[in-house]
């Protein structure tokens, strides 16, 4: 027999994840909801080893306006779990219980878990839990998720049979309208869900109405009742219900909660300094600098360098090579393993120390409550070009390495903002792109410092450009997400849960990105090591990669770098951007010292095509590791493909414009067909940015969420 | 009658109505900004927007544009 299923529902910041970890131990699986990229966590109950526990996204309401809310309510109504555990932050009672009133409409058994009672006690407030339980008609259990107390009582409560929750009683008029709607729904909706559906229709919830084929006369009756009542109260039906729910909650909290004096909380005092009008920005800069310094400049890079240069640079390959030599294995096999496989695995694992260091910082910021303040402080800067205030962190980290940068986008709740950030993070030049910039700057421009500076400016400009442009396309259109954000109370980080979170993130990266990086690195290794006769080749210009490079070089000719060497270097850059430099060294038969590469380099490029080459390599799809991270964070192969295509197309168009128009302006070439097309392309880009936003289409998640409906 | 955007910092008022429509309005109400609730303007972000308010005993950040949707009056809350 199948075990029971328990769904964990609660507000964001209510301690849901901590409770989930306590309930399931380390058995959790992380995935995405079908069709949408909202994280889904499932595990088995530690207590009996067979009950499924589903951690639903943190939500404030069962409204149809955010994807998290739709996922939650679709799951609760369509998959009907056996029990809801509703976790409630006792220190923020009214808003948390407001969600409870909506859960009570779902015709499911509910156990309410009161978390953070220690904060209530510390404030000197008194909460009558038994009274609360009586008023709601639900079992209430008090726990401290952080201190792991009260869990035994919770397990006991779960094990007992619990009756289905009864919805709250609305005012007489509302109840009578709901009764009429239920009658209309009788032939369409099973009895259990009729209450929920009638309430949603009362709210004029279009997402729900769209799923039901309500006869026209029924619709007319409902509309008549609702609009008459709305006119009477001078409010709309949605607001009427919300008001009644909150009134119910407020009435009960006044009865059960005795507040101590209204003294300013510790959090407000901290915020007085941390988000202070004058100190807020300097403190923000300081904290960001500390994160960057720890994760990128020092600890993270030491670890990554050690893994790359020592562990996978010499220890592992040398050991394996010695082993292969001792058993006299075929050189092709040993090269496949040592250069291909170990190189590929090393490339993945090399990111781990940096990523762990970064995630430690991010989880600390998140856990302590500062992350919400980052959005508070930076919102104004970023929202103008379609990003979130929290996009700052991915972009900052991205200047060190795109992989953790893209992963840092995880802290952005809003789906559209997160996708936009994932898409644009790699435009900021990462550490591995610096050698490429240095190569061009030295070889062509005599080491001019404006080259690097302009690449950073280009990166920032491309982020802004993409944000503005994509927001006006169908893909990113739809209703702007409301920025109504809770500023949770500060609290001390819980090391146990922090390390658990960091570990889970690292593991997810190794699993997901590992396959992408490993397969693609092995493939490129194969192409560069073999010729068409499938023999291992030592001459790099004989390899399959070189031949392919010569064939597709024509594709890059309009950009001004149609030599096969430049093409192969660009392809090698997909493994790691710094490979571009090394590849030029190998392909041009120099010993690889920077001066010699630079000298040979200048024969391939003129100043304009060199800039075009640089721009293309900065903006086009990032290295495979970053693509792997995009895949993990998008949670969708389709989106990853879109992202890579967008980046590469944009890079191509920009490099094309630079080369064609640059040749005319700087090199005095005649204004020919290429320049005309480039001028037209520029005009189109400008148009795409300045055009007014098209009329708001239905948000994309509307269509994506549909597979959930059975 | 005024709206939350125009309230000076450190001032408390009673919510009268949420104007506008759609996701933002619903979110404001879901967060507990409903008719008769007291709302207190805590501060403005360093760059001048958004603002921080306190409602139902917790802190909330709202953009000024959205704060315009919250009509308030001065007087006793319910």
Boltz contact constraints between the chains, C-beta under 6 A:
constraints:
  - contact:
      token1: [A, 60]
      token2: [B, 30]
      max_distance: 6.0
  - contact:
      token1: [A, 61]
      token2: [B, 30]
      max_distance: 6.0
  - contact:
      token1: [A, 63]
      token2: [B, 26]
      max_distance: 6.0
  - contact:
      token1: [A, 65]
      token2: [B, 23]
      max_distance: 6.0
  - contact:
      token1: [A, 65]
      token2: [B, 26]
      max_distance: 6.0
  - contact:
      token1: [A, 92]
      token2: [B, 58]
      max_distance: 6.0
  - contact:
      token1: [A, 94]
      token2: [B, 56]
      max_distance: 6.0
  - contact:
      token1: [A, 95]
      token2: [B, 32]
      max_distance: 6.0
  - contact:
      token1: [A, 95]
      token2: [B, 56]
      max_distance: 6.0
  - contact:
      token1: [A, 242]
      token2: [B, 29]
      max_distance: 6.0
  - contact:
      token1: [A, 242]
      token2: [B, 34]
      max_distance: 6.0
  - contact:
      token1: [A, 243]
      token2: [B, 34]
      max_distance: 6.0
  - contact:
      token1: [A, 243]
      token2: [B, 35]
      max_distance: 6.0
  - contact:
      token1: [A, 246]
      token2: [B, 34]
      max_distance: 6.0
  - contact:
      token1: [A, 277]
      token2: [B, 46]
      max_distance: 6.0
  - contact:
      token1: [A, 280]
      token2: [B, 46]
      max_distance: 6.0
  - contact:
      token1: [A, 281]
      token2: [B, 46]
      max_distance: 6.0
  - contact:
      token1: [A, 376]
      token2: [B, 45]
      max_distance: 6.0
  - contact:
      token1: [A, 376]
      token2: [B, 61]
      max_distance: 6.0
  - contact:
      token1: [A, 377]
      token2: [B, 45]
      max_distance: 6.0
  - contact:
      token1: [A, 377]
      token2: [B, 46]
      max_distance: 6.0
  - contact:
      token1: [A, 379]
      token2: [B, 50]
      max_distance: 6.0
  - contact:
      token1: [A, 380]
      token2: [B, 47]
      max_distance: 6.0
  - contact:
      token1: [A, 380]
      token2: [B, 49]
      max_distance: 6.0
  - contact:
      token1: [A, 479]
      token2: [B, 23]
      max_distance: 6.0
  - contact:
      token1: [A, 482]
      token2: [B, 23]
      max_distance: 6.0
  - contact:
      token1: [A, 482]
      token2: [B, 24]
      max_distance: 6.0
  - contact:
      token1: [A, 482]
      token2: [B, 27]
      max_distance: 6.0
  - contact:
      token1: [A, 483]
      token2: [B, 63]
      max_distance: 6.0
  - contact:
      token1: [A, 484]
      token2: [B, 27]
      max_distance: 6.0
  - contact:
      token1: [A, 484]
      token2: [B, 28]
      max_distance: 6.0
  - contact:
      token1: [A, 484]
      token2: [B, 31]
      max_distance: 6.0
  - contact:
      token1: [A, 484]
      token2: [B, 62]
      max_distance: 6.0
  - contact:
      token1: [A, 485]
      token2: [B, 61]
      max_distance: 6.0
  - contact:
      token1: [A, 486]
      token2: [B, 60]
      max_distance: 6.0
  - contact:
      token1: [A, 487]
      token2: [B, 59]
      max_distance: 6.0
  - contact:
      token1: [A, 487]
      token2: [B, 61]
      max_distance: 6.0
